[in-house]
Amino acid sequence: MAIVSTELTQSRREEIIDACEKLYKTQSFKDITIKDIAQQTSFSRASVYNYFETKEEVFTALMQREYERWTEMLRSRTEGLKSLSAEQAAEILSDTLSDRVQLLKLLSMNHYDMEEHTRLELLTDFKKAFYGSIQAVRDLIGCIDGAAKPDPERFAYFFFPAMFGFYPYCKATDKQKEAMRAAGMSGRERDLKGMICDYALTLLKSV
């Protein structure tokens, strides 16, 4: 019975996270409510509270899953690798991250408020997933061979904060584009994958 209960719990948690992910593709964080999330599931709003106490907890769980999936992608690309060039490492980072646009969008949110309204045990699970991604990136950079071998620790130190800015810099809303044009700025959309690759390669050559 315990196994069935655990499986049901995990299944329902995933359904709630899936519902949140679906809504976040077309709505902003501030506009999404627990009621909205519950309406996308097969059970009641009251049942959602058995798994998540706030919408911030649901979003934290969604971001945890995104980090876990990115880590899996990184590990699959580096499995069996003995060495690679800085260019190859930058390409792996840009390929895998541009496939996880949802993660980059989530990173552009206010994390202080989100984490403040998430219970410690759930926040700890998220931090473990986050740290797993840091470790995977360090391992990737550690595979780079050459005379100017970069420092994996320093690369991660500078790369992860930059991840918070990739999405908003490349994915402006219509309102933001209109404001930029009015301010005399270029309103064109920048290439997300290209930006990540260029930044990673530039950083690799300096650390």
DRENVEXGU-471146 format. One record per residue (C-alpha): residue number from 0; residue in three letters; x, y, z. Coordinates in nm, 2 decimals, decimal comma, always signed. Layout:
NODE   i  aa     xx     yy     zz
NODE NUM Ala      X      Y      Z
...
This chain:
NODE   i  aa     xx     yy     zz
NODE   0 Met  +0,00  +0,00  +0,00
NODE   1 Ala  +0,29  +0,24  +0,08
NODE   2 Ile  +0,43  +0,19  -0,27
NODE   3 Val  +0,09  +0,27  -0,43
NODE   4 Ser  +0,05  +0,57  -0,21
NODE   5 Thr  +0,40  +0,70  -0,30
NODE   6 Glu  +0,33  +0,64  -0,67
NODE   7 Leu  +0,00  +0,82  -0,65
NODE   8 Thr  +0,16  +1,11  -0,47
NODE   9 Gln  +0,43  +1,15  -0,73
NODE  10 Ser  +0,18  +1,12  -1,01
NODE  11 Arg  -0,04  +1,39  -0,87
NODE  12 Arg  +0,26  +1,62  -0,80
NODE  13 Glu  +0,37  +1,58  -1,16
NODE  14 Glu  +0,02  +1,65  -1,29
NODE  15 Ile  +0,01  +1,97  -1,08
NODE  16 Ile  +0,36  +2,07  -1,22
NODE  17 Asp  +0,25  +1,99  -1,57
NODE  18 Ala  -0,06  +2,21  -1,53
NODE  19 Cys  +0,16  +2,50  -1,40
NODE  20 Glu  +0,40  +2,46  -1,69
NODE  21 Lys  +0,11  +2,47  -1,94
NODE  22 Leu  -0,03  +2,79  -1,79
NODE  23 Tyr  +0,31  +2,96  -1,77
NODE  24 Lys  +0,35  +2,93  -2,15
NODE  25 Thr  +0,07  +3,18  -2,20
NODE  26 Gln  +0,04  +3,36  -1,87
NODE  27 Ser  +0,27  +3,55  -1,63
NODE  28 Phe  +0,36  +3,43  -1,28
NODE  29 Lys  +0,15  +3,70  -1,11
NODE  30 Asp  -0,16  +3,61  -1,31
NODE  31 Ile  -0,15  +3,24  -1,23
NODE  32 Thr  -0,34  +3,11  -0,92
NODE  33 Ile  -0,37  +2,78  -0,74
NODE  34 Lys  -0,73  +2,78  -0,86
NODE  35 Asp  -0,61  +2,81  -1,22
NODE  36 Ile  -0,36  +2,53  -1,17
NODE  37 Ala  -0,62  +2,31  -1,01
NODE  38 Gln  -0,86  +2,36  -1,31
NODE  39 Gln  -0,60  +2,21  -1,53
NODE  40 Thr  -0,58  +1,89  -1,32
NODE  41 Ser  -0,81  +1,59  -1,27
NODE  42 Phe  -0,87  +1,67  -0,91
NODE  43 Ser  -1,00  +1,95  -0,69
NODE  44 Arg  -0,83  +2,28  -0,57
NODE  45 Ala  -0,84  +2,14  -0,21
NODE  46 Ser  -0,64  +1,84  -0,32
NODE  47 Val  -0,37  +2,06  -0,47
NODE  48 Tyr  -0,30  +2,19  -0,12
NODE  49 Asn  -0,22  +1,84  -0,01
NODE  50 Tyr  +0,10  +1,87  -0,22
NODE  51 Phe  +0,18  +2,24  -0,25
NODE  52 Glu  +0,08  +2,51  +0,00
NODE  53 Thr  +0,15  +2,81  -0,23
NODE  54 Lys  +0,18  +2,87  -0,61
NODE  55 Glu  +0,54  +2,96  -0,54
NODE  56 Glu  +0,60  +2,60  -0,43
NODE  57 Val  +0,46  +2,47  -0,75
NODE  58 Phe  +0,68  +2,71  -0,95
NODE  59 Thr  +0,98  +2,60  -0,74
NODE  60 Ala  +0,90  +2,24  -0,82
NODE  61 Leu  +0,87  +2,32  -1,19
NODE  62 Met  +1,21  +2,49  -1,19
NODE  63 Gln  +1,36  +2,19  -1,00
NODE  64 Arg  +1,23  +1,96  -1,27
NODE  65 Glu  +1,38  +2,19  -1,54
NODE  66 Tyr  +1,72  +2,18  -1,37
NODE  67 Glu  +1,70  +1,80  -1,34
NODE  68 Arg  +1,62  +1,77  -1,71
NODE  69 Trp  +1,89  +2,00  -1,81
NODE  70 Thr  +2,14  +1,81  -1,60
NODE  71 Glu  +2,03  +1,49  -1,77
NODE  72 Met  +2,09  +1,65  -2,11
NODE  73 Leu  +2,43  +1,76  -2,01
NODE  74 Arg  +2,52  +1,42  -1,87
NODE  75 Ser  +2,40  +1,25  -2,18
NODE  76 Arg  +2,61  +1,48  -2,40
NODE  77 Thr  +2,93  +1,43  -2,20
NODE  78 Glu  +2,90  +1,05  -2,13
NODE  79 Gly  +3,21  +0,88  -2,23
NODE  80 Leu  +3,39  +1,20  -2,33
NODE  81 Lys  +3,76  +1,21  -2,26
NODE  82 Ser  +3,83  +1,56  -2,39
NODE  83 Leu  +3,67  +1,83  -2,60
NODE  84 Ser  +3,75  +2,18  -2,72
NODE  85 Ala  +3,62  +2,51  -2,58
NODE  86 Glu  +3,41  +2,55  -2,89
NODE  87 Gln  +3,25  +2,21  -2,84
NODE  88 Ala  +3,18  +2,28  -2,47
NODE  89 Ala  +3,02  +2,62  -2,56
NODE  90 Glu  +2,81  +2,44  -2,83
NODE  91 Ile  +2,69  +2,18  -2,58
NODE  92 Leu  +2,59  +2,45  -2,33
NODE  93 Ser  +2,40  +2,65  -2,59
NODE  94 Asp  +2,23  +2,35  -2,75
NODE  95 Thr  +2,11  +2,21  -2,42
NODE  96 Leu  +2,00  +2,55  -2,27
NODE  97 Ser  +1,83  +2,67  -2,58
NODE  98 Asp  +1,62  +2,35  -2,56
NODE  99 Arg  +1,52  +2,44  -2,20
NODE 100 Val  +1,37  +2,78  -2,27
NODE 101 Gln  +1,12  +2,72  -1,99
NODE 102 Leu  +1,41  +2,71  -1,74
NODE 103 Leu  +1,56  +3,03  -1,87
NODE 104 Lys  +1,21  +3,20  -1,85
NODE 105 Leu  +1,17  +3,08  -1,49
NODE 106 Leu  +1,51  +3,22  -1,40
NODE 107 Ser  +1,40  +3,57  -1,51
NODE 108 Met  +1,15  +3,57  -1,22
NODE 109 Asn  +1,19  +3,72  -0,87
NODE 110 His  +1,35  +3,43  -0,68
NODE 111 Tyr  +1,37  +3,60  -0,35
NODE 112 Asp  +0,99  +3,62  -0,32
NODE 113 Met  +0,94  +3,27  -0,47
NODE 114 Glu  +1,18  +3,10  -0,23
NODE 115 Glu  +1,05  +3,30  +0,07
NODE 116 His  +0,71  +3,14  +0,01
NODE 117 Thr  +0,84  +2,78  -0,03
NODE 118 Arg  +0,87  +2,54  +0,26
NODE 119 Leu  +1,23  +2,45  +0,36
NODE 120 Glu  +1,21  +2,08  +0,26
NODE 121 Leu  +1,09  +2,17  -0,09
NODE 122 Leu  +1,34  +2,45  -0,13
NODE 123 Thr  +1,61  +2,20  -0,02
NODE 124 Asp  +1,50  +1,96  -0,30
NODE 125 Phe  +1,52  +2,24  -0,55
NODE 126 Lys  +1,87  +2,35  -0,43
NODE 127 Lys  +1,99  +1,99  -0,48
NODE 128 Ala  +1,87  +1,99  -0,84
NODE 129 Phe  +2,03  +2,33  -0,89
NODE 130 Tyr  +2,36  +2,21  -0,74
NODE 131 Gly  +2,34  +1,90  -0,97
NODE 132 Ser  +2,34  +2,13  -1,27
NODE 133 Ile  +2,64  +2,32  -1,14
NODE 134 Gln  +2,82  +1,99  -1,10
NODE 135 Ala  +2,73  +1,88  -1,45
NODE 136 Val  +2,86  +2,21  -1,60
NODE 137 Arg  +3,18  +2,18  -1,39
NODE 138 Asp  +3,23  +1,83  -1,53
NODE 139 Leu  +3,17  +1,95  -1,88
NODE 140 Ile  +3,43  +2,23  -1,85
NODE 141 Gly  +3,67  +1,99  -1,68
NODE 142 Cys  +3,68  +1,78  -2,01
NODE 143 Ile  +3,82  +2,07  -2,21
NODE 144 Asp  +4,18  +2,00  -2,31
NODE 145 Gly  +4,44  +2,24  -2,43
NODE 146 Ala  +4,71  +2,48  -2,33
NODE 147 Ala  +4,47  +2,74  -2,18
NODE 148 Lys  +4,26  +2,50  -1,98
NODE 149 Pro  +3,97  +2,69  -1,81
NODE 150 Asp  +3,89  +2,66  -1,44
NODE 151 Pro  +3,56  +2,48  -1,41
NODE 152 Glu  +3,48  +2,65  -1,07
NODE 153 Arg  +3,54  +3,00  -1,20
NODE 154 Phe  +3,34  +2,93  -1,52
NODE 155 Ala  +3,04  +2,81  -1,32
NODE 156 Tyr  +3,08  +3,11  -1,08
NODE 157 Phe  +3,03  +3,35  -1,38
NODE 158 Phe  +2,81  +3,15  -1,61
NODE 159 Phe  +2,52  +3,07  -1,37
NODE 160 Pro  +2,44  +3,44  -1,28
NODE 161 Ala  +2,44  +3,52  -1,65
NODE 162 Met  +2,17  +3,26  -1,71
NODE 163 Phe  +1,92  +3,48  -1,53
NODE 164 Gly  +1,95  +3,74  -1,81
NODE 165 Phe  +1,95  +3,53  -2,12
NODE 166 Tyr  +1,58  +3,50  -2,16
NODE 167 Pro  +1,47  +3,86  -2,09
NODE 168 Tyr  +1,75  +3,99  -2,31
NODE 169 Cys  +1,65  +3,77  -2,61
NODE 170 Lys  +1,27  +3,73  -2,56
NODE 171 Ala  +1,12  +4,08  -2,53
NODE 172 Thr  +0,74  +4,12  -2,51
NODE 173 Asp  +0,55  +4,33  -2,77
NODE 174 Lys  +0,52  +4,60  -2,51
NODE 175 Gln  +0,89  +4,60  -2,44
NODE 176 Lys  +0,97  +4,61  -2,81
NODE 177 Glu  +0,74  +4,91  -2,85
NODE 178 Ala  +0,90  +5,09  -2,56
NODE 179 Met  +1,25  +5,02  -2,70
NODE 180 Arg  +1,16  +5,16  -3,04
NODE 181 Ala  +1,01  +5,47  -2,87
NODE 182 Ala  +1,34  +5,50  -2,68
NODE 183 Gly  +1,54  +5,48  -3,00
NODE 184 Met  +1,67  +5,13  -2,92
NODE 185 Ser  +1,67  +4,83  -3,15
NODE 186 Gly  +1,36  +4,62  -3,09
NODE 187 Arg  +1,48  +4,31  -3,28
NODE 188 Glu  +1,48  +3,97  -3,12
NODE 189 Arg  +1,83  +3,83  -3,05
NODE 190 Asp  +1,92  +3,47  -3,11
NODE 191 Leu  +1,91  +3,29  -2,78
NODE 192 Lys  +2,13  +3,00  -2,88
NODE 193 Gly  +2,39  +3,22  -3,05
NODE 194 Met  +2,41  +3,45  -2,75
NODE 195 Ile  +2,46  +3,16  -2,50
NODE 196 Cys  +2,73  +3,01  -2,72
NODE 197 Asp  +2,91  +3,35  -2,77
NODE 198 Tyr  +2,90  +3,42  -2,40
NODE 199 Ala  +3,02  +3,08  -2,30
NODE 200 Leu  +3,30  +3,08  -2,54
NODE 201 Thr  +3,42  +3,43  -2,44
NODE 202 Leu  +3,40  +3,33  -2,08
NODE 203 Leu  +3,59  +3,01  -2,14
NODE 204 Lys  +3,88  +3,21  -2,29
NODE 205 Ser  +3,91  +3,43  -1,99
NODE 206 Val  +3,88  +3,19  -1,69
